[in-house]
Amino acid sequence: MNRPHTSLIAAGALVLALTNAFVLVSVSSNRRQPPESVLTLTERELEPQWSWMWREGENSGLSLRLQYRIESVQRPRLAAIGEEEPFSLYGNFGPIAWLDRDKLAALGFDVVAPPSVANEDTHYERTRGRDVLLVFELDGPVRARALQAARDHLARLERENAADPERPASAQRLQGARQALESEEHDVSRLFIVDAGLDETTLRRRYADRTHYAIVHGNIRPFVMRDGISANVYGVVTAVRCDSINVPLQFRAAVPLDRSPHAVAIVPARTEKKPSFTVQVAFGRHLEPWIVASHIGPT
């Protein structure tokens, strides 16, 4: 009577052992030296998060979530009248400027059909996402453009305010622009998704600096941007496969135990300053990240 029950237990134990062995082999393979890239990130790019298994007095569920941004498409109507806010162009969601129709075609999407201005039930809304390789850029040209856009926006509003101080909402917009620039300078993430491809070797030749560029697995799909007059096809990122990074015990002393949300991109007001920490994140042979060093304080 007990033999089938014993066999099931033995089979379950064998499956568990094989699964654990596979995971260990995969982790070991991913972490073979040298790593594919190593980025030095701070609290600007990493948000502490806790799993639902966290309990008082136990911090075994701590992980860090990558805070990344994109360079989004400028809305034609607002651009025409100079009303586009810089923090709306460098946020963490939306259609991506460089992920246009030609780029989507190069990534294997069928983009032959013209997008409809009015009808939302089209070929593109029914198109499934595709797995691709995404390129992270840390504190590079895109971040420099975001910073310059915030400075230019503030300078323009200061000129407008000097010319017409009584203009409705002028002082309020000016204050918002100052806060947006301060946030861009000190608070928001400097990590941007800047490219996508299908071949790792090709991307690495294009982005050779392994301390400022990391390649990761992700997913994108087409998105039709409509303004009532025209419609254009761009892509959006629907998933980044490595956005959560476990914090091993030996590195947790350098990660503040703050479980509150961290504003990352589109809120133009600087919140209370978070404790500074620096984490070196390596991306391995399978493009999966792990922490190799950490300390409290800026780089």
N, C-alpha and C positions, 0 to 999 in steps of 0.2 A: 504493500500500500504506500510505503514511503519512498519507493524507488523513483517514480515519476517526479515527485516533489523534489527529491535530491538532485535528479538530473536537471530540472529547471534551474535550481539554485546554482549548480555548477556551470550551466550554460550562460546564465546571467553574469556570473563572476568572470567567465572567460571573455565575454563581450566587453565588460567594463575594463578588464585588463588590457585587451587589445586596443580599445578606444584611448585609454590613457597612454599606452605606448605610442600610438600614432600621433597624439598631441605632442608628446615629448620629442619625438623624432622631428615633427614639423617645426616646433619652436627651435630646436637645436640647428636645424637646417637654415632657418630664417636668420639666425644670429651668428652664422659663420663669419669670421673676420676676413677682410674689413667690411663694415656695413656699407650699404649702397649710398647713404647720405647721413649726415648728422646736423640737425638744426638746433641752435641755442634759443630757446623760447622763454618767455616770461609770463607773468600773470595776465599780460595783455592777450596772449594767444592761448592760454590754458585756463579753463574754468574747473575748479574742484567740484566733483559730484560724488554722491553717495548712493550706493545701491539700496534697494528696499530691504536688504538683509542687514543693514547697519543697525546696531543696537548700542545703547548707552554703555560706554566703557570698552567698546570693541570697534576698531577702525579697519577691519579686514575688507570692507567694501569700497575703499577709496579708489577713485580713478580720476583722470583728467580728461576733459572734453576739449578737443581742438576748436578754437574760435577762428574761423577763416572768413574771408570776404571775397567779393567779386567786383569787377568793374562793369556796371550795368549799362544798359542802353539808355541814351538820352532821349527823353520824350520830345517829339518834334515840336509840338505846340508851345511847350514851355521854353524850349531852347530858342525858338524864334523871338520870344519877347524877353529873353534873358532871365527867366524866373526859376530855372532849374537849380535846386539846392545841392551843394556838393555832397552832403551826407546821404542824399537819395541816390547818387550815382555810385557810391562806394559802400554799399551795404553788404548784407550776407544772404540775400536771396534775389530772385528775379531773372529776367533775360540778360544774357551776358553779351557785351559789345563785340568781343572777338569771336564768339561762337555763332557766326552768321550762317547764311544759307550755304555758301561755298564750303565752309568748314564742316558743317553737318554732312554735306555730300561726301567729303573726304573721309568722314568717319563711318560711312556706310548707310546713311539715312536716305530714303527716297524723298527728295524735295523738289521733284519736277513739277508737281501740281501747284498752281498759284494759290496763295492763301486767300480766303474769303474775308471781305471787310465786315459783312453782317452775319453770315451763318457760322455759328460756333461749332456745329456738329460736322466737322470736316475731317479729311484725311489725317491732318496733323493732330487733332485731338484724340484720334484713335490709334496713333502710332505709339508703339511701346518703346520704353527706354532701352538703351544699349549699354553694356559694360565697356568701359574705356579706361585708359590710363590718364590720370589728371596730374598736372604739375603745380606744386606749391611753390610760391616765391616769397621769401622772407625779406622784408625791408629793402625792396628793390625799386625798379622804375615805376611800377604801378602805385606803390605806396607814396613815392615822391610826387606823382601826379595828384593823388588824393590830397596830400598836404598842400600842394600849390593851389589846387582848386579851392580849398578852404581859405587860404590867404587871399586869393583873388576875389572871392565872394565877399569877404569882410571889407577889403579895400573898396570894392564897388559900392557897398552899402554905406560906407563912411563918406564917400564922395556924394552919394545921393542925399544923405542926411545933412551934410554941410550945405548943400544947395537948397534944400527944402526941409528944415527941421520940423515943420508942422505937418509933414506928410503923414497920413493915417498909418498907424502901426510901424512907423519908421524906427522909433527907438526900440520897440520890442523885437523887430527883426534884426536890428543891429546887435542887441544883446545875445540873441540866439546864434548869430554868426560868430561872435566872440567865444561863446561856449563851445561851438562846434570846432573851432580852430584849436582851442585848448584841449579838447577831447582827442582830436586827431594827433596833436603833438605828444600827449602824455598817456592816454588811456586805451584807445581802441586798438584792435588787432592790426599788426603789420604783416600778417600772413594772408596772401591772396592766391586764388586759383587763376592761373594765367594761361594755361594751354591744356590741350587734350590730344591724345593720339592713340594709336593701336600698337605701336612698336616701341618697346622700352629703349632699345639701342639708339634709335633715331632721336627720341626725345632727349636722351642723355647727351648726345652730341650737341644738340641745340642748347642745352642748359647744363654746361659742364661743371659749374661751381656747386660742389656737393655740400657746401656749408650754407648756401642760400636757396638751393632748389632741391626739392624732394619729389619723387614720383610715387603716386599711390593709386590704388584701384578705386574706381568710382562708377557712377551711372549718370547718363544724361538723356534727355529727351527733347524733341522740338517743342517750341512754344510760339504761338502766333500773337504778335503785338499789334493791337488795333487802336486807332485813335478816332474812329468814326469816319475818317476820310480814306485812310490807307491801311494796309495790313502788311506786315513783314515777318519773316520767319527767323527766329533766333533759337538758341538752345538754353536750357536751364539744367543745373546740376540737381539731380534727385537723390543722390546718395554719395557719401564718401565712406569707404569701407573701413577706414582706420581712425575714425574721429574720436574714439574712446580709448584711453591708454591707462592701463593698470599701474598703480603706484606701489612698488614693492616696499616691504617694511623698512629696509635700510634707508629709503629716501623720504619717508613720510615726515620726518622732523622738519624738513625744509619746505613743506607744503602747508600753508595756513589752513586751519580747519574751519573754513568759512563756507557755509552751505547756502548762502544767499546768491541770487542770480547776479551775473556780471553783464552789464550792457556792453554790446560789442560794436555796433556800427551806426545805427540810424537815429539814435537819440542824441540831440545836439546839446545836452546838458551834462556837465561833468558831475558824477556822483562822488561820494566820499571815497578817498583814495584807499585802494586795497593794499594789503601788505605785499611787499615786493618779494618775488622769488624767481630763481632762474633754474631751468631744467634743460639738460641736454637730451634730446630725443634722437635715437638712431633709427633709421629705416633699413630693414634687412633685405636679404636676398629675395624674399617673397613680398617685399614692400610693406611689411608689417612693422609698426613702431614699438620701441621699448625704451625705457629710461636708463641712461648710463651714468648720469650724474645730476646732482641738484644741490642748491644752497639758497639760503635766505639772502635777499639783497639783489640789487640790479647787476647786470653784467659789467 
